[in-house]
Every structure is written in structure tokens, then in C-alpha cells.
Amino acid sequence: MSDRIPTQDVTTDASVGHHDPAPATSTAMYQSRRHIYVREIKGVFQRLRRASNWVLMGLFFGLPWLSWGGRPLILFDLPARQFHIFGGTFYPQEFILLSWLLIICAFGLFFITVFAGRVWCGYTCPQSVWTWLYIWAEKVTEGRRNRRIKLDQQPMSLDKAWRKGTKHLLWLIIALATGLAFVGYFTPIEGLIADLAHFELGGWALFWTGFFTVFTYLNAGWLREQVCIYMCPYARFQSVMFDQDTLVVSYDIARGEPRGARKKSTDHRAAGLGDCIDCDLCVQVCPTGIDIRDGLQYECISCAACIDACDSVMDKMGYPRGLIRYTTEHALEGGTTHILRPRLIGYLAALLVMVGLFAWAVSDRDTLEFDIERDRNQLYQMTPDGRISNAYTLTIRNLDDREHTYRISMQGLPGIELIGSEAVTIGAGDSRLVTLQAVVDADTISLPSHELQVILEASDDDIRQEHETRFIGQIRR
């Protein structure tokens, strides 16, 4: 057996070949896309990535089918303005909770970026997850990397047309399933599938299913790394969050250079060579087509495919692993990596505080809200029997998932009497406007303005809300 590392299936096309070390004289603002033929590689990090991808896809496609209490586990019912999430029902009035959740996600992303760079992109970003799925469909229909390159170079034939057509059919099926699953979060998925089977999809369901089908097909099938490089804002601002202790995928220049091909039996140190055999395998497996040996680049999504590829070569050559690895700038320079540092601790502290507050807000959320407004067109009215009256309008919102009857009462002035509806029934998620008058004897008014407490209590549950308002009256002289 030859002691040279096998070179079959490692040829590169123009888009992923070895980078010319000569500096470029000019840089274009945008470079037209050249197809990247991504080679499949096995390894520890790729097993982790695939496991993460399958879990995320399983959740995305599976959650619309799960039920809780007779209704979907997650359903954003826009016509009814109700959002059912894991047994809880939320309403547009609670939009602040969504804002909190988005801020928490942002701080979580900041924390992860400071700690480990773009691992979110490499392991959990939907664009990456669906791109890898589409690359898998490519491999199933057109073959491995070298075979795909040769297929594209061949003139059109029956075999080529069949393979290309099958690939695009698989892409469209995956895209359609994605569109249906997404719309299934806004309308019950069982009815959606039944309507599709009978060609009875409603206008909006048809539009959004088609919209996400088309854009999934384009983004994961055609644009791919262009989304990560040119369209994703995260790729642009992530660099300002990195520091010398951020964990990133890096090539160990001191150990790898000068690179060059050699036999396995060669004493490369005596020959003046580093550990890199210049096989370009790290380039061929990269989904964005970069050469990690050129240094840290914003196109790198930290998927670690190059680490697994390089480690496999190091194993064959009998060299230590880690020529390409997750490391920090400090470590590469021979220094000490500081995991606990002020910025990372600050993001973590802010994240924990916000998560705690969010959990408290969700667990302690009120199922009843109401506002009270006094009629400002006139300060007060005198009734025929000599009493003083103030008019009020109540806006009552039932945020519970079932109907309640609420009793209305007022406190703050002796002998106060309500004229109007003292009890109101409101359905789940509904709101009502209630007008009523508060009447007191003129003898009880000693100040031009008195504080009142308006109380709403559910007659069928332990729900109570209280708000303050003012009662305006004349001063006796």
C-alpha cells in the first residue's frame, strides 16, 4: 500500500480551489456567485451538528401537530387575536412580553458570540440547517462531490436531466413541507393538510404557503452562502463583539507552515515543512467556500467541518490533531485564554436577570385588565333629588381562556351608589366597554375632588383588579 495520502475526490473547482497568496489589487463590492461543491465529511463536530439539525427540524415540523387541552400546543390565531403557547393564552395587549422575549434572544446571541463566535450560525441557524438538508438532497440525487462536478461539466443528457429534475423535485417537496409547517403555526395543521389535499386552501393560507415554499427553495437551494455573506446582518456586526479570548475556528500557522505535499514516511520537519500537507480538504468541506488558512474571515460560520476534515488527515498522517481547531487568539499567540472576562460576565448577568424577570412576568400575569376614564365633558351633574353624579367609562379585557362574570364596585366615599351595569359577562379574550354613574349625597362632599377605588371581581374565580380614579363635586359653603 502506498504511504501517500490518497488524492482521489479531493480535486477542487474554481470556487473552492487553493487561494492564491498574492494580494489582490482591487476588491469588488459584490462578487457574482460561483457554485460551491461541498464535500461531505464525518467527524465529532459534524455528528453534533447533524444531531442539532435533526432536533431543530423535528421541533419545527412536529410542534404544529401536538395538542394541549384539545387545541394545538402552539397556535397564533390572528383572526381571534389569541396566541396559544404551551397551554397559555396571550393577547395583543401583552405584546410587551414578546418584546422582552426578543431582547432576551438578542442578549443570548451576544453572549454566545462573545464566548464562541458564530456557533449559532454553524449549528442552529435555520439558513444553515436547511442548506445542509438541500446539500444532502444534492448528494442523494447527483452523487458525491467529484461526481457532481463532472455532472455539471457534461452536456445535457437523459441521465443528467433525470438527476437534476429529481434534485429539484426533492428541493420543492422540502420547501412545500416547510411552508405548510410554518403556516401550521397560524392555522390548525390538520385542516390545512386536508384543505391542500382537496385543493381548497384559502387565499391567505395559499399565499403564505407559496411564499415560504418559494423562498425556502431559493434561499437553501440557490442562494445558500450568499445569504450568510451578503444578506445576514449578523455576519457584519459580529466582528465588533469578538475579542482575543473569543473561541473561534482557527488554523495554527506556526504549526502548519510552510505547507506542502509529502509522503507519509517523509520526515517533514527535516524537509522544512509544517504539518499542513496542502490537501485543500478544509476548503472542499466549507459551506461558504473559504480557506480557513487565510485567517479569521467573517464568512466563517464556525460549523467546524474544516476541523473534522483536517483531523481525519492528521490521523492518516500520524500527526497530532488540532492543526485546525476551536481556539482563541491568545492561545494561538502562546498566551492564556481568559474565559471569565468583564464583557462576558456582563452579558450573562443581564441575560439571567431578564430571563428571571420574564419568567416572573409570565407566571404572575393578570388574566384581567381594565381602564377607567371619567367623563371630562362636564365635571359633575346634579340629580333631581339633589345628589351629585359622575360618569365613567370602563374598558374591561378578559385575558383568561374562559368566560367570566365580573362584579363592579366602588369605595372611597360613604354611601356611594352605582347606576348602570354592576355585573358584566365577558368571553375569553374579549373586551367590553361599560358606562356607569357614581352617585353620592351632596352632604358627603367636603373637597372638590375625592379619591375612589374601582374594584372588579370575578364571581366564578379568584380574580380581582383595582384601579384609582377621582370623584369631582361642588364644595358646600
C-alpha positions in Angstrom: 0.0 0.0 0.0 1.3 3.4 -0.9 2.2 5.6 2.1 1.0 8.8 0.3 -2.4 10.2 1.3 -5.0 9.3 -1.3 -5.8 12.2 -3.5 -9.0 10.9 -5.2 -12.1 13.0 -4.6 -10.1 16.0 -3.4 -9.9 18.0 -6.6 -11.3 21.5 -6.4 -13.3 23.6 -8.7 -12.6 27.3 -9.3 -14.8 28.4 -6.4 -13.1 26.3 -3.7 -9.6 25.7 -5.0 -6.4 26.8 -3.3 -6.3 30.5 -2.7 -3.6 32.5 -4.4 -1.4 34.0 -1.7 -0.7 37.0 -3.9 -2.6 40.1 -2.7 -5.4 41.3 -4.8 -5.0 44.7 -6.4 -8.7 45.6 -6.2 -11.8 44.4 -4.3 -15.3 44.3 -5.8 -18.2 45.3 -3.7 -20.1 42.2 -4.8 -18.9 39.1 -6.5 -21.2 37.0 -8.7 -21.9 33.6 -7.2 -19.8 30.6 -8.2 -21.3 27.3 -7.2 -19.7 25.6 -4.2 -19.4 21.9 -4.3 -19.4 21.0 -0.7 -17.8 17.7 0.2 -19.3 15.5 2.9 -17.1 14.8 5.9 -17.6 12.8 9.0 -16.3 13.6 12.5 -17.2 14.6 16.0 -18.4 18.1 15.2 -20.4 17.0 12.2 -22.2 14.4 14.3 -23.0 17.1 16.8 -24.2 19.5 14.0 -26.4 16.8 12.4 -27.9 15.9 15.7 -28.7 19.5 16.4 -30.2 19.9 12.9 -32.4 16.9 13.3 -33.7 18.0 16.7 -34.5 21.5 15.3 -36.2 20.2 12.2 -38.1 17.7 14.3 -39.4 20.5 16.6 -40.2 22.8 13.6 -42.2 20.1 11.7 -43.6 18.3 14.8 -44.8 21.1 17.1 -47.8 22.1 14.9 -49.2 18.5 15.3 -49.1 18.4 19.1 -52.1 19.3 21.1 -52.7 20.5 24.7 -56.1 20.7 26.3 -57.9 20.0 23.0 -56.1 22.7 20.9 -52.7 23.0 19.2 -49.7 23.3 21.5 -48.6 26.4 19.6 -51.1 28.4 17.6 -51.0 32.0 16.7 -54.7 32.6 15.9 -54.6 36.0 14.3 -58.3 36.4 13.4 -59.2 35.7 17.0 -56.2 37.7 18.3 -55.2 34.9 20.5 -51.8 33.2 20.8 -51.9 29.8 22.4 -48.4 28.8 23.6 -47.9 25.7 25.7 -51.2 25.8 27.4 -51.2 29.6 28.0 -53.3 32.1 26.0 -51.8 35.5 25.2 -53.4 38.5 23.6 -52.2 41.6 21.7 -52.3 43.7 24.8 -49.4 41.6 26.1 -47.1 42.4 23.2 -44.6 43.7 25.8 -43.9 40.0 26.6 -42.9 39.4 23.0 -40.6 42.4 23.1 -39.0 41.1 26.3 -38.5 37.7 24.6 -36.8 39.2 21.6 -34.5 41.2 23.8 -33.6 38.1 25.8 -32.8 36.3 22.5 -30.6 39.2 21.4 -28.6 39.1 24.6 -28.4 35.4 24.4 -26.9 35.7 20.9 -24.5 38.4 22.2 -23.4 36.2 25.0 -22.8 33.2 22.7 -20.9 35.4 20.1 -18.6 36.8 22.7 -17.9 33.3 24.1 -17.7 31.1 21.0 -18.1 33.3 17.8 -20.7 32.2 15.2 -21.5 28.8 16.6 -25.2 29.8 16.3 -24.7 30.1 12.6 -22.9 26.8 12.2 -25.2 24.6 14.3 -28.7 26.1 14.7 -29.3 28.9 12.2 -32.3 27.9 10.0 -30.5 29.0 6.9 -27.6 26.7 7.7 -29.9 23.8 8.7 -31.9 23.9 5.5 -28.8 24.5 3.4 -27.3 21.3 4.7 -30.6 19.5 4.1 -30.5 20.7 0.5 -26.9 19.6 0.1 -27.9 16.2 1.3 -30.6 16.1 -1.4 -27.9 17.0 -3.9 -25.7 14.1 -2.8 -28.6 11.6 -2.9 -29.6 12.5 -6.5 -26.3 13.7 -8.1 -23.7 11.8 -6.1 -20.7 12.9 -4.1 -18.7 16.0 -4.8 -16.5 14.9 -7.7 -19.4 13.3 -9.4 -21.4 16.5 -9.1 -18.6 18.5 -10.6 -18.3 16.1 -13.6 -22.0 16.0 -14.0 -22.2 19.8 -14.3 -19.4 19.8 -16.9 -21.1 17.2 -19.0 -23.6 18.2 -21.8 -27.2 17.6 -21.1 -28.3 14.0 -21.4 -31.2 11.9 -20.2 -29.2 10.8 -17.1 -28.3 14.4 -16.2 -31.8 15.7 -16.8 -33.2 12.9 -14.6 -30.8 13.6 -11.8 -31.2 17.4 -12.0 -35.0 17.1 -12.2 -35.2 14.7 -9.2 -33.0 17.0 -7.2 -35.2 20.0 -7.8 -38.3 17.9 -7.1 -36.8 16.9 -3.7 -36.0 20.6 -3.1 -39.6 21.6 -3.9 -41.0 18.9 -1.7 -38.9 20.0 1.3 -39.8 23.7 0.6 -43.5 22.9 0.4 -43.3 20.9 3.7 -41.5 23.9 5.2 -44.2 26.3 4.0 -47.0 24.1 5.3 -45.3 23.7 8.7 -44.9 27.4 9.0 -48.5 28.2 8.2 -49.5 25.4 10.5 -48.4 27.7 13.4 -51.2 30.1 12.4 -54.0 27.7 11.4 -54.6 24.2 12.6 -52.3 21.9 10.6 -54.8 19.0 10.2 -57.3 21.3 8.5 -54.6 22.9 6.4 -53.4 19.5 5.1 -57.0 18.4 4.4 -57.7 21.6 2.5 -54.5 21.1 0.5 -55.4 17.6 -0.4 -58.8 18.7 -1.6 -57.4 21.8 -3.4 -59.5 24.1 -1.1 -56.8 26.2 0.6 -58.0 29.7 1.5 -56.5 32.8 -0.1 -54.2 33.8 2.7 -53.1 30.2 3.5 -52.3 29.6 -0.1 -50.3 32.9 -0.4 -48.2 32.3 2.7 -47.6 28.6 1.9 -46.5 29.6 -1.5 -44.4 32.5 -0.2 -42.4 30.3 2.2 -42.1 27.5 -0.3 -40.6 29.8 -2.9 -38.2 31.5 -0.5 -37.1 28.2 1.1 -36.4 26.8 -2.4 -34.4 30.0 -3.3 -32.5 30.5 -0.1 -31.5 26.9 0.7 -31.2 25.8 -2.9 -29.7 28.7 -4.9 -28.5 31.5 -2.6 -27.1 29.4 0.2 -23.9 31.1 1.4 -24.9 34.3 -0.3 -27.5 34.8 2.4 -24.8 34.4 5.1 -22.3 36.6 3.4 -24.3 39.4 1.9 -27.8 39.3 3.4 -27.4 38.4 7.1 -26.6 41.5 9.2 -25.1 39.3 12.0 -22.1 38.5 9.7 -21.4 42.2 9.6 -21.6 43.2 13.2 -20.2 40.0 14.8 -16.6 41.2 14.5 -17.1 44.1 16.9 -18.2 41.5 19.6 -15.1 39.3 19.2 -12.1 39.8 21.4 -8.8 37.9 21.9 -10.5 35.3 24.1 -13.4 34.5 21.8 -13.5 30.9 20.8 -13.2 30.7 17.0 -12.2 28.1 14.4 -8.6 28.9 13.6 -5.6 27.4 11.7 -2.4 27.1 13.6 0.0 28.9 11.3 3.1 28.3 13.5 2.5 24.5 13.3 1.2 24.2 9.8 3.5 26.4 7.7 5.2 26.1 5.4 2.6 23.7 3.9 3.3 21.2 1.2 2.6 17.7 -0.1 4.7 14.8 1.1 4.7 11.1 1.7 3.6 9.7 5.0 7.0 8.3 5.6 8.7 11.7 5.0 10.4 13.4 7.9 8.6 16.7 7.1 10.4 18.6 9.8 13.8 17.7 8.3 12.4 18.7 4.9 11.4 22.1 6.3 7.7 21.6 6.1 4.9 22.2 8.6 2.1 19.8 9.4 -0.3 21.1 6.7 0.0 18.8 3.6 -1.9 21.3 1.4 -4.6 18.8 0.5 -7.3 21.5 0.4 -9.8 19.2 2.1 -10.6 22.0 4.6 -11.7 24.2 1.7 -13.8 21.5 0.0 -15.9 20.8 3.1 -16.6 24.5 3.8 -20.2 25.5 3.1 -19.2 29.1 2.4 -16.2 28.2 0.3 -13.4 29.9 2.3 -9.9 28.8 3.1 -9.6 28.9 6.9 -5.8 29.0 6.5 -6.2 32.6 5.3 -7.1 33.7 8.8 -10.3 34.6 10.5 -13.0 35.7 8.0 -16.5 37.0 8.5 -17.8 34.3 6.1 -16.8 31.6 8.5 -19.9 30.2 10.3 -18.0 28.1 12.8 -19.6 24.8 11.6 -16.2 23.0 12.3 -16.4 21.0 9.1 -12.8 22.0 8.4 -11.8 20.8 11.9 -13.2 17.3 11.2 -11.6 17.2 7.7 -8.2 18.3 9.0 -8.3 15.9 11.9 -9.0 13.0 9.6 -5.9 13.9 7.5 -3.8 14.3 10.6 -4.9 10.8 11.7 -3.9 9.3 8.4 -0.5 11.1 8.5 0.1 10.2 12.1 0.3 13.8 13.2 -1.4 15.2 16.3 -4.9 16.5 15.8 -5.8 20.2 16.2 -4.0 21.9 13.3 -7.4 23.5 12.8 -9.3 23.8 16.0 -11.6 25.8 18.2 -9.2 28.1 20.0 -8.6 31.8 20.8 -6.2 34.4 19.5 -4.5 34.5 22.9 -3.9 30.7 22.8 -2.5 30.9 19.3 0.0 33.5 20.4 1.1 31.3 23.3 -0.8 33.2 25.9 -3.6 32.3 28.4 -7.2 32.3 27.5 -9.4 34.2 29.9 -12.9 32.6 29.9 -14.4 34.8 32.6 -14.0 38.4 31.5 -16.0 41.5 32.2 -18.0 41.7 29.0 -18.9 38.0 29.0 -19.9 38.3 32.7 -21.9 41.4 32.0 -23.9 39.7 29.2 -24.5 36.7 31.3 -25.7 38.7 34.3 -28.0 40.8 32.1 -29.3 37.6 30.4 -30.1 35.9 33.7 -31.8 38.9 35.1 -34.0 39.3 32.1 -34.8 35.6 32.0 -35.8 35.7 35.6 -38.0 38.8 35.1 -39.6 37.3 32.1 -40.4 34.1 33.9 -41.9 36.1 36.8 -43.9 38.2 34.4 -45.4 35.2 32.6 -46.1 33.3 35.8 -47.7 36.3 37.5 -49.5 37.8 34.5 -53.0 39.1 35.2 -55.9 37.5 33.4 -58.0 40.7 33.9 -57.2 44.2 32.8 -59.3 47.3 32.8 -59.0 51.0 32.4 -61.3 53.6 33.8 -61.9 57.1 32.4 -64.1 59.8 33.9 -66.3 61.8 31.6 -64.4 65.0 31.1 -67.1 66.9 29.2 -68.6 68.0 32.5 -67.2 67.9 36.0 -70.3 66.6 37.6 -74.1 66.5 37.4 -76.8 67.3 39.9 -79.6 64.7 40.1 -83.2 65.8 40.6 -83.1 64.6 44.2 -80.0 66.8 45.0 -77.3 64.3 44.7 -74.0 64.6 42.8 -73.2 62.3 39.9 -70.0 61.5 37.9 -70.0 59.4 34.7 -67.3 56.8 34.0 -66.4 54.5 31.1 -64.7 51.2 31.9 -62.7 49.2 29.3 -62.6 45.6 30.6 -60.4 42.9 29.0 -60.7 39.3 29.9 -57.3 37.8 29.2 -58.2 34.3 30.5 -59.0 31.4 28.3 -62.6 31.1 29.5 -65.6 33.3 30.1 -66.0 35.2 33.4 -68.7 37.4 35.0 -67.2 40.4 36.8 -68.9 42.5 39.6 -68.1 46.2 39.7 -67.9 48.2 42.9 -66.6 51.5 44.2 -65.1 52.5 47.5 -63.9 55.8 48.9 -67.0 57.8 49.7 -69.7 56.8 52.2 -73.0 55.9 50.6 -71.7 55.8 47.1 -74.1 54.2 44.6 -73.5 52.8 41.1 -76.2 53.4 38.4 -75.6 51.0 35.5 -74.3 47.5 35.0 -72.8 46.3 38.2 -72.1 42.9 36.7 -70.8 42.2 33.2 -70.0 38.9 31.4 -67.1 38.8 29.0 -65.9 35.9 26.9 -62.4 34.5 26.7 -60.1 37.0 25.1 -62.9 39.6 24.6 -63.2 43.2 25.8 -66.2 45.3 26.7 -66.9 49.0 27.2 -69.1 49.6 30.3 -70.6 53.0 31.2 -71.9 53.8 34.6 -72.6 56.6 37.0 -71.4 57.0 40.6 -73.9 59.0 42.8 -73.3 60.3 46.3 -75.2 62.7 48.7 -74.0 66.2 48.4 -73.6 66.3 52.2 -70.7 63.8 51.9 -68.6 66.1 49.7 -66.1 68.1 51.6 -63.4 68.6 48.9 -63.6 69.4 45.2 -62.0 66.1 44.4 -62.1 62.7 46.2 -60.1 59.6 45.5 -62.1 56.4 44.6 -61.2 52.8 44.2 -62.9 50.9 41.4 -62.9 47.1 42.0 -63.6 44.3 39.6 -64.0 40.8 41.0 -64.9 37.6 39.1 -67.9 35.9 40.6 -66.7 32.4 39.5 -63.0 32.7 40.2 -60.4 34.3 42.5 -59.7 37.2 40.1 -59.6 40.7 41.4 -58.3 44.1 40.0 -58.4 47.5 41.5 -57.8 51.0 40.0 -58.0 54.5 41.3 -60.0 57.4 39.9 -61.4 60.7 41.1 -64.9 61.9 42.0 -65.5 65.6 41.3 -68.1 67.5 43.2 -69.0 71.0 44.4 -67.9 72.4 47.8 -70.6 73.3 50.2 -70.3 76.9 51.5 
